[in-house]
Amino acid sequence: MDDQTRIELEAAAFRSLVDHLRERTDVQNIDLMNLSGFCRNCLSRWYQEAANEKGIDMDKNGAREIVYGMPFAEWRDKFQKEATPEQQAKFAEANKGH
């Protein structure tokens, strides 16, 4: 496989992941973190870092809007729920030493 095809496939997979996460507003970021070690905010941070490495001026809010499909504050108000004590405990356990 040539590099251009690989890049195109990776970009398509990324878009599919973002679309999936936008549709699954029921899945909370803390659940993603607890199960996979990353969440929508991580994905947006990686996007921002990649843009900045290419000399593209992108801030955290701009990157989050790309991943969330709307301003993060709007998504948070519409879909984010308060983390349960169990979710918080699992997060704390999984992130010891970070």
N, C-alpha and C positions, 0 to 999 in steps of 0.2 A: 504494500500500500504506500502510495506517495504521501509526502507531508501535507500537501494541500487537501487531499481527500481526508486524511486523518483529522485535520483541523476542522473541516466542514462537518464531519461526523461528531466530533467532540462538541462543536457549537450546537448542532441539532440536539444532542443529548442534554446539553445544558438548558436549552430552551424548553425541552420536554420536562425537565426537572422543575424549572421555574413555573411552568404552566400547572404542573401537578400540585406544587405547593400553594399556588394562588387558589386553586380549586378546593384544596383541603384546609379551609380556614378553621375547621374543627380540630385540627392537629396543632397543639400548642407548641411554641418554641421550646419550653422546658421539657416536654415529652421527647421532642427530637433530640435535644441535648442528652437526655437521660438514656435514650436508646442508641443513638449513633455518634454522639460526641460533637455534633455540629447542628446548627439551626439556620433559619433564614438570615439572621444577623451575621452569622459567620460567612455564609455564602455572599452576602452583600459586601462584607469587609474584604473578602478575597477578590471580588470584582473590582472594588475601589483600588485595592493595592495593585492589581494588574493594570488598571487604567493609568494610575499614577506612574508606574514603571515605564509605561509607553509615552509619558509626558502629557497625558490627558489630565486636566485639572478636574477632579471629581471629589466631592466631599461625601461624608457618611450618609447624609440624607438623600443625596442624588443616587447613590448606589442602592440604598434601601428601597427607593421608589421603583427602581428597575426590578428588584426581586419581588417586592410586595405588590407591584402593580398600582400603587397609590402611595401617597405620603404615609410614612410609618405611623405618625400620630393618628391618622384616620383609621388605619388598619387596627392599631392597638385599641382605639375606642370602640370599634365595631366588633372585633373578634377576640381580643385577648381577655382571658379569664384570670382571676387571682389564682396563683399556684397554691395547691393544697399543701398541708404540712408533709404529707407523704412524698409529693413531688420534690419539695424543697430538701427533704432529708436525703432522697436518692441523688439529687443533684450535688449536695454537699459531699456525700460519700464518693461519688464518681469523680469529683474534682479536687480531691485532697492533693495538696502539693502543687496546685496550679496557682 
